[in-house]
Amino acid sequence: MRHYCTLVLRSDDPDAAAKLLIPEVVDDLDFDDNQSPARLASARRLRAAGIPTRSDLPRYVWLMDSRDAIPDSEIDLLVHVSWLLSRLKSGVSLREARERGVETALGFYWGGNGTGGGPFISPELAELLAHHYIGLNVGFYYEEYERGAAAA
C-alpha cells in the first residue's frame, strides 16, 4: 500500500521556492502557474460545472513529495513530514514565510484496503507541525491489489 506526503507552496513571488528550499531540490519541483491558459481554462470548466474554485489563489504553485525518498510501506507520518521539512534551508520558518504571503500545506496519501486504521499523529509530529504553523490534510484511498503483488 502506498503512503506518501506532499508539500505544497503557493505564492505570488516567482522566487518563493528558491528562497525557502535548499537549491538541489528547487529544479526538481513540480511547478504550475495559476495564470497559465491551461489553468485558467480548467478553473472556468470547474466553475461551469458548479465546482467552486478559489479566486484568490496565489499565482505560483510548487509541489514536492516523499514518494521517491521514503519507501511506500513507511506508515510513520513523522518520517515523511520530517524528510520534506528537511528540504527547507537552514533557519527557514514556514510560519514567517506565511506572514510574507507564502501559503504552505501538507497532504498525506494513505492507501489502504478499507479495513480501517490510519496514520498516527504523534506528539512529536504535532509539535513539528505547530512549530511551522502548517496544517496536515490526510486523504484515505482504497487500493485494490492482488495478494502477493505490490500495490499499484
TAZI-V461658 format. One record per residue. N is the residue number from 1. PHI is phi in radians with two decimals (* if undefined). PSI is psi in whole degrees, 0 to 359 (NA if undefined). Layout:
# TAZI-V461658
n = <N/N>
phi = <PHI/PHI>
psi = <PSI/PSI>
This chain:
# TAZI-V461658
n = <1/2/3/4/5/6/7/8/9/10/11/12/13/14/15/16/17/18/19/20/21/22/23/24/25/26/27/28/29/30/31/32/33/34/35/36/37/38/39/40/41/42/43/44/45/46/47/48/49/50/51/52/53/54/55/56/57/58/59/60/61/62/63/64/65/66/67/68/69/70/71/72/73/74/75/76/77/78/79/80/81/82/83/84/85/86/87/88/89/90/91/92/93/94/95/96/97/98/99/100/101/102/103/104/105/106/107/108/109/110/111/112/113/114/115/116/117/118/119/120/121/122/123/124/125/126/127/128/129/130/131/132/133/134/135/136/137/138/139/140/141/142/143/144/145/146/147/148/149/150/151/152>
phi = <*/-1.58/-2.52/-2.75/-2.15/-2.11/-1.74/-2.00/-2.05/-2.32/-2.85/-1.47/-1.50/-1.15/-1.79/-1.02/-1.09/-1.16/-1.34/-1.76/-1.86/-1.11/-0.98/-1.17/-1.75/-1.06/-1.22/-1.67/-1.24/-1.26/-2.34/-2.51/-2.01/-1.16/-1.76/-1.20/-0.97/-1.16/-1.19/-1.13/-1.13/-1.07/-1.10/-1.11/-1.11/-1.11/-1.09/-1.12/-1.49/1.49/-1.70/-1.20/-2.21/-1.23/-1.54/-1.84/-1.07/-1.02/-1.14/-1.84/-2.36/-2.16/-2.24/-2.50/-2.29/-1.64/-0.99/-1.52/-1.72/-2.09/-0.99/-0.91/-1.39/-1.25/-1.71/-1.35/-1.03/-1.04/-1.08/-1.13/-1.13/-1.06/-1.10/-1.06/-1.24/-1.28/-1.45/-1.28/-1.10/-1.00/1.48/-1.31/-2.05/-1.17/-1.08/-1.20/-1.09/-1.05/-1.14/-1.68/1.66/-1.70/-1.48/-2.32/-2.67/-2.10/-2.20/-1.97/-1.62/-2.05/-1.52/-2.73/-1.77/1.49/-1.66/1.76/1.61/2.97/-1.23/-1.66/-1.67/-1.33/-1.03/-1.14/-1.16/-1.03/-1.13/-1.10/-1.11/-1.16/-1.01/-1.58/0.90/-2.23/-1.50/-2.27/-1.80/-1.88/-1.87/-1.74/-2.30/-1.39/-2.10/-1.83/-2.65/-1.37/-1.01/1.53/-1.77/-1.25/-1.10/-1.19>
psi = <144/143/127/164/144/133/129/129/135/136/156/349/116/346/10/315/319/332/334/327/154/146/323/346/341/317/340/2/145/137/144/151/113/352/5/152/321/316/321/319/319/316/321/317/318/314/320/330/2/13/114/143/151/127/350/18/138/155/316/145/132/140/140/137/171/9/316/347/329/134/142/327/351/113/355/106/327/323/313/310/317/319/313/314/341/350/353/147/151/133/356/135/121/333/314/323/322/319/339/11/11/117/139/150/155/137/132/126/119/106/140/175/11/12/7/181/179/180/150/127/98/162/326/319/315/319/318/316/317/321/318/357/54/136/164/122/125/121/128/132/133/127/124/130/161/145/133/349/153/153/147/NA>
